[in-house]
């Protein structure tokens, strides 16, 4: 309980510190920024570029559409968009996690597969996500299974899984190979098969590696979902909401930052969920050599 309280206090303190640094930057730096020739060294700090923290927070309580008969507040729109993106990010994390874990299992079992596959797994992360999104959306639009047509949200989930796949695959592979040589020799001496060794030794020993990998994959899945929503034009999520609010950024920049704040909170929520996984598997932390 003490550790959890310390974590919550640290997270709140980090938010407060970030807000304080934001306001100090506005106070210290010139409103027009600092430019040397044609190169801008420091950004502009006027209200059009960096609105005050309290202005962004106040915008959350205002109606999304001014003058409408029934208009939802901005915080409710941000919450709905974040919830939509959260579902897609969790789906992408699950899909990428399963595929990454299965590939890591095969690579650990067969050294030839690892030598042949791992370089391509690493190289796959060098492909820009913004270039993959249109391809996934275009290919998916041609898929129809038993009368079910590919939906835009499915493209977002696949793109999200693409980013979540890599850290889990590498983390699980590293974890499965982490048991000490003496432990492996003991299992061989007891005539334990590969499956028994996997369940009783390799998987428990891999927990200290898998949990950080899942934490990285969860953050990557959220980023992938937001970028995919922007690239594919999928409506309903926080990514599309950022674009819609950014279109009116000239007149109301604080609304765009309100949507960005929602994306930040979404990432923290996903990280907290992964933290629960870490708590549940804490007894395996001593398995790493």
N, C-alpha and C positions, 0 to 999 in steps of 0.2 A: 504493500500500500504506500509505503514511503517513497519507493522508486517511481510509482505511477504518479504520485503527487508532484514529485520533483520534475517529471517529464512534462506534466501539464503546465506547471509554473514556468519552466524553461521555454515552452512553446509560446505562452502568452508574453513572456519577457522579450522574446525574439520579435514578435509582432510590434510591441511597443517600441523597441529599439529601432526597428525598420521605419516606423512612422516618424520617430524623432529625427533620424538621419535624413529622411525625406524633407522635413520642415527646415532642418539646419541647412540642407543644400539650397533650398529656395531662398533662405535668408542670406547666405554667404555669397553665392554665385550671382553674377549679373543676370538680369532677366533675359537679355538677348544672347546669353551664352558667351563663349570665348572662341573667336575665330582667328586663325592665322592664315592670311591669304584666302585660298579656297577650301581650306581644311578646317572643319569644326572640331576643336579639341574638347570643349565642354558643352553639354546640351543647354538648350534654352530652359529657363526656370519660371517663365511667366505662367499665369493661370491657364492659358490655352494649351500649354505643353505639360505642366505639372500642377494640377489643381491641388488645393490644400486637402489634407487628410479628412478634416471635418466636413469639407464640401462633398467628398466622395461618400462618406457615411450618411450625410443628410440626403443625398440623392437616392439612396436605397429606399427611403420611406416615401418618396414622391411617386405619383402615378407614372406608368410607363408611357402612356399617350395623354398628353395634356388636353383637357377639354372634353374628353370622352365621357359618355354617360356612365359606362361601367368600365373602369380601367384598373387593371391589377397594378399593384405597386412594383417598383423595380426589383425589390428584394425577392418578391414572389416569382417574378420572371426569371431572375438569376437562379433561384432555388430549383425551379422546374427544369431549366436548362442543365444545371449541374446534375440533377437526378437522372435525366435522360442520358447524359454523357457517362455518368457513373455506371449505368447498366451496360452500356456498350464497352466501356473500359474493362469491367469485370469479366464480360464475355470474352473479350480479346485476351485478357490475362489467362483465363481458363484454357482457351484454345491454344495459345502460344505455350502455356505451361505444360500441357499434356504432350504436345508435339515435341517440345524441347526435352522433356524428361524421357520420352520414348527414344529419341535419337541418342541422347546421352547414354541410355541403357545399352543400346546396340553398340555404340562406340566403345563402351567399357568392356563389353563382352568380346568384341572382335577388334583386335588392334589394327588390322588392315583397314577396316571401315573407318576407324578414327583417323588414320593417316591420310585416307583418301577424302574424307568428308570435312574434317575440322577446318582446313584452310578455306573452303568455300563458305562455311558457316561464318567465319570471321570476315571474309570478303563481302558477304551479303550486307553487312552493316555499313559499308561504304557507299551504297546506293542511296541517293537523296530520296527522302520520303515523299517529297512533293512531286517527284517523277514517277513514283510507284502508284500514287493514288489514282491518277486518271486511267492507268492501265487496269488496275483492279476494278474500277467502276465500269470501264468499257467491257472487259471480259465478263464481269458478273452480269451485265445487262443482257447477255446472250444465253444465260443459264435459266432453264425452266425444268423443274423436277416435279413430276406428278401434278402438274397444274400450278405449282407454286413458282412465282416469278421472283427473280432476284430483287431484293429491296435495297435502297441506298444505305440503310442502317447496317446491312450485312457487309457492305464494302468497308464501312467504318470499323466494324469489328475485326475484319480480316487484316486491315492495315494496322490496327492496334495490336493484334497478335503477332504481327511481323516484328515489332519492336520488343515485345515481351519474350519472344522466342529465344533470342540470343543469350541474355544473361542467365536464364534458367538452364539452357543447354550446357553452357560452360560451367555454371555452378554445380549442377548435378554431376557432370562428368568429373569435376575436381573432387567433389565429395565422395563419389563412389570409389575413387582411387586413393582415398585418404587413410584407410586402415593401415596400421603398422604391419611390417613384414612378419613379426612374431605372431600377431593375431591371425594372419592368413595361414601361416604354417601350422598353427594350432588347429584351425578348422580342417586343414588337409589331413593332419594326423588323426583327426576324429572321423575321417571319411565323410565329411560334410560335402554335399553336392553344391553346384553353382547356385541353385535357387535358394538353398538353405543359407549359404554364405551371404547371399544378397539380402535376404530378409533379416537375418540375425546379426550381421556384422556391417555390411556395406551401407545399408540404408540408415541405421541409427548413427553411424559415424559421419554420414554426409549431412546431417542436420545443421551443424555449425556453418556449413558452406551454402546450403540451400536457402536458409532463411534470409541472409543478406541478398542472395540472388533474386529471391521473390520480391524483396523490398525494392530493388532496382527495377525489376520487371514491372512492378505495379506502377511506379512513377513513369516508366517509359510507356506503359499502356495508356495512361491518362493523356500524356503528351501526344501519343499517336492518334488517339480518338479525337482530340481537339483539332489537330492539324488535318486529319482526314475529313472532319466535318467542314472545315474551311475549304479544303481542296475539292471536295465532291459536291459542295453546296447542300449538304444534308441539313434539313431544318429540324428544330426542336432541341438542339444541344447547345452547350455553352460556347462552342466554337463559332457556330452560326450567329449566336447572340452578340459575340464580340464584333463580328463583321457588321451586323446591322447597327449596333451602337456606334461603331467607328465611322459610319457614313454621316452621322450627325456630330462628329467630334469637333468640328469647327465652332459650332454654336454651343455644344454641351460636352466637353471632353471628360467631365467627371463621370458621366454614364458609362463610357468605355472602360474607365478604371474600375467601376463597380462590377462590370462583368469579369474583368481580369481578376479582381479580388475573389469572385466566386470560383474561378478556375484554381486559384491558389488554395482556397479552402477545400475544394474537391480533392486536390492532391494530398492535403493533410489528412483527410478522412480515409483515403485509401491507405496511406502509410500507417494510420492508427489501426486499421483492420489487420494489416500484415503484422503489426505489433502484437495483436492478440494471438496470432499463430506462433510468434516467438515465445510468448508466455506459456502456451500450451506444450511446446516442445522443449522447455527449458531444461528438463532433466537429462537431455541428450547433449548438453553443451560440453560435458566432460569427455565425450567420445573422441574429440579431435586429438591427434597426437601432438 
